[in-house]
Amino acid sequence: MLNAIDKKVLKEVADLEGIPKGAYNIRKNGKLEGREVSANINIETNEKGDGIVIDIKPGTVNESVHIPVILSQAGLHDVVYNTFIIGEGSDVTIVAGCGIHCGSNESEGHSGIHEFYIKAGAKITYVEKHIAIGEGSGKRILNPTTKVFMEENAQAQMELTQLGGVDEAKRANEATIGAGSVLLITERVMTEKEQSAESKNEITLAGTDSKTNIVSRSVIKGSSSQDFYVNLTAKARCYGHIECDAIIMDNGINQTIPALRALHPDAELTHEASIGKIANDQLMKLMSLGLDYDQAVNRIIQGFLR
Amino acid sequence: MLQLQNIIFTVPASDSGKEPPAGQTIINDVSFTFEPGGFYAITGPNGSGKTTIAKLIMGINEPTSGRIMFNGNDITSLPINERSNAGIVYGFQHPARFKGTTFRDLLSISLGSDDEEKLVNIISRVGVCSMDFLDKPVDSKLSGGEIKKIELATVIARNPKVAIYDEPDTGIDLWTIGPMVDLLKREQKENNTTTIVVSHNKTFLEAADTLLLIKKGKIAYTGDLAGAMPMLEDLSVCTFDELCQGEDDAQCYR
């Protein structure tokens, strides 16, 4: 049974008011809490028993699958291996995410290792939210790993969000993009207090006319720190762009290191990166529309992390 | 009624390292009264202090000395947002570009409501922005003309008592300037908006009831356009008058 805290966590990470419609798998404190499959989407525990395999039939369109994780057991460090097989020509939305509720002084953590095999012509939207709440003083740790293998003419849009509450996060994203395939990644991270977040991305444009756009938006409050690394490697005629922006507030610190490697003469790779405080002209504009300083800051951050 | 009383603005030391340098006097003892519902154009050579006057009125710059009175209240040290709430709104010369913030966001803030019908109403009232602008991010991808139209709309959406437009025609195509002047005139008439336009554009200068010619931080002329023409023509010839050796034997290439 889902209790009030679980429901609150589900609402935050997956926009769910209760049990979702369609296929889902809810994991709570390292155990299966509930599962539903559909005619086109199968979910089963993997052979080792340390995760699930989500198998989406070729041609499945307009379906979604929710796989939220709830963590509320003091001292638990949950590791899970999930595999997604997205059949040819399908078009689906996958909503993942992990919510930690920490009620004690013991740390709690979740490491989700997600592998995506996106078959030819398939299209997925992957939405992953990470949150941590609760009155406990224990550390909340989230270390997600995402590995993406895209065949030809596939499309993947990945939205990875962590807005506050998580003390330590080490993210690793890897992707290999096949011919004519497009991968769009948007990562939004807000840290505060003494929190730290690191994101390492290894993206390879492997096939002819593959494309990627990697966007990182960071807001670094308090005395927190964020490091963002991308290695974008091109092995074919392709197009890749990296855009990383960090807004530093208070005493936050940030490293942003985008790297481009063209191993093919027809590769076209670009990047733009910026680190700084909220731009003064943006504040002036919003204040000239009647907002006070704090309201203006909030609106700018809200838009930035949208 | 908006009154500038003996306004002096000298670049403060806190702005050192920027242009113009700290200590330089940009506005030198300017006094002027903007009557309610009047249409004013501020013009003058580049660097004469036009934008600084506009920013002093909005509270973006604080005068070194002098007073600004608005409807009988001293607003000299009032912050930007409180001036805005009192009815003064400024359309920036170089509008801010955001990341993620959309025209809808700005317009909703300006209107104080995100009601779709009200947003659509304001866009039709402004006329120069198309509806599909609404969900566009106000970022560096917008053209110079698009962002100026958005800027104009956010000012008008506040129904200001005093609207200041800083070079509203920058980046705007020739065919839109006429409708833009008509719009400002209509707003002035229907809402009795005191309208102040900083501009070099003759269309705006012609539209104004009163023209202020700013030269080296001072008001060099106030009156109608006809009276200003000889001075403006002079200015258009040369702004290096300190170095000028006269009409005869001129050593420049004018």
Interface residues (C-beta under 8 A of the other chain):
Chain A: R217 D245 A279 D281 Q282 M284 K285 L286 M287 S288 L289 G290 L291 D292 Y293 A296 R299 I300 Q302 G303 F304 L305 R306
Chain B: M58 I60 P79 I80 N81 S84 N85 V89 Y90 F92 H94 P95 A96 F98 K99 G100 T101 T102 D105 L106 I109 S110 G112 T154 R158
